[in-house]
């Protein structure tokens, strides 16, 4: 099985939180379940905009690392997030908002999507941030939890136990559903 390509869309001001999330996803990478990518992997001399676009368009899962800085960033919001939503709506990728910091995202195009961590509680509001990142890595949004166990019969990532089809219509029974807590 090929790993699921995961794209991190984030504001550079949130880089430390992105790094911490990546650490918590490292077992999924070691197991070959995911292959994570973010813009800090761009090599010197490479056309950065093309590299970002290529990786965004190849991603099966797109993580939106949501904060006030993310929403204020023209590049994150107008380019990466908009393209992610287009791909999500076309059934080409799964977009998952990861709420890093408290911010009003209720009117954002991704507000209709199930967010992580559990109950869309911002990572920075958790008493123990490692618990928040563990919650994300295990795919527990607060509804229909199976403790992060993936089905042996299909290639599934723990970001909500979604099949490689990566679209909500491919969800397994018990996969996360939208709740009023993520508004």
N, C-alpha and C positions, 0 to 999 in steps of 0.2 A: 504494500500500500504506500502511496505517496503521502507525505505530510500535507496538512492543510496550511496554505499560505495565509499568514496573519499580518495585517498592516496596522501599525500604530499611527493614528492621526492625533497629534498633540501639539501644544504650544511649547516652545523651548523653555519658557519659564517654569514648566511643569516637568522638566527633564528628570529631576531626582525621583519624582513619583513614578515616572515611566520606567526608570531603571529598576526601582523596587518591584514594580509589577512584573517586569521581565525576569527578575530573579525567581519570583514565585511561579513563573511559567516554565522555568528551566527543565523540570522533570518531563513536561510534555514535549519539550524539544529533544531531550535525551532519548525518550521513548519513540521518537520519530512521528509523534502525533501532529505536531505543528512545526512550522518554519516561520519564525517571527522576523519582521523587517520594519525598520524605521529609518528616517533620513540620516542619522548619524553613521549609517553603514555606507554612505556614498563615498566612493574613492575620489581622491584628488584628481582633477582634470576631467571629471565626468560632468556632463550637463545635468545639473541637479534637478531642474524642473522635469526633464524627460525621464530621469531615473525615478523620481517620485511618481510621475504619471504611470510609467510602466509597471511599477510595483503595486500601485493602487488598483490598476486595471487587472492585474494578475491575482490579486488577493481574493480568497474565498471568504475570509472573515476580516472585517474592518472594525477595529476598536477605536471609538471616539473617546478620547480622554478629556472629559468635560470639566471646565473651570471657567471663571470669568475671563481669564486670559485667552482660552480657546475660543470662546464666543466673540471676543473682541478682535481676534486675529483675522484680518481679511483673507489671508491665505488659507488658514484652517477652515474658516466658515464658508467662504465663497468658492473655493476651489476643491479642497479635499472633502469636506463634509457634503457639499452639493453633489459631487460625483459619486460619493459613497451612497447617498440616498437614491440616486438614479439607478445605480447598479443593484441596490437592494430591491427597489420596486420592480426591476426587470427580472428578478429572481436569479441574478448572477452572483450575488454576494450576500452575506449576512452582516448587517451593521449592528454593533452592540455598543451602546453608550456605557462608559465606565465613569461614574460620577466621582471626580477627584476632590472637588472643593464645593462648598455651598454656593449656589448660583441659581438664578431663576432661568430654567431651561424649558419651562412649560409651553412656550410658544415656538420653540425650535422645531424644525421639520422632523427631528428624530424623537420628539416627545411622545409619540405614539408607540415607540419601541420599548420592550422590556429592558431595563437597565440593571447594571450591577454596581456596587455590591448589593446585598440583601436589602430589599425595600428601598432601593436607590438612596440609601444613606451615604453621604459623601465619605470617601476614605479618610479625610482629615478630621472627621467628627467621631470616628471610632476611637475608643480608649486605647486599643492596641491596633495600630495600622497593619501589622502582620496578619492579624485575624481578618481584616478587611480584604487584603490581597489573597489570603487563603480562600476566603469565600468566593472571590472572583475566579481563582484558578480551579476551584471545585465546581464552579457553575451553579451555585446556589443563590437564586434570586429571591428566595423566600416563598416560592410556590412550586409544588410538585417536585420536591427535592428527592433525589435518590443517592445522596451523599457523594456525588461526583463520579459514580461508577458508570463506565461506558459500556454499551452493548457490544458483545463479542462478535455479533453477526454483521456489523457494518462499521465503517470508519467514522467515528464520532469524536468530536472534540468536546471537552468539558466546559466550554463557554456556553453552556445551555444544552448540552447533549443534542447537538444538531447534526444531521447527516451531512455528507459531503455535498448534497444538493444546496445546502446553505441558505435555503429560503424557508420562511415560516411554514409553508405548506408541506415541508419535509419533516416537520417536528415529530418526534416520538411522543407517545402518550406520556404525560408527566413532565414534559419540557416546560420551562418557565413561561408564564403568561403575564400579560400586562396587569398591573395592579394600580389602584388609586394612589398607593404610597409613592409611586415614581413621578408624580406630577409636581 
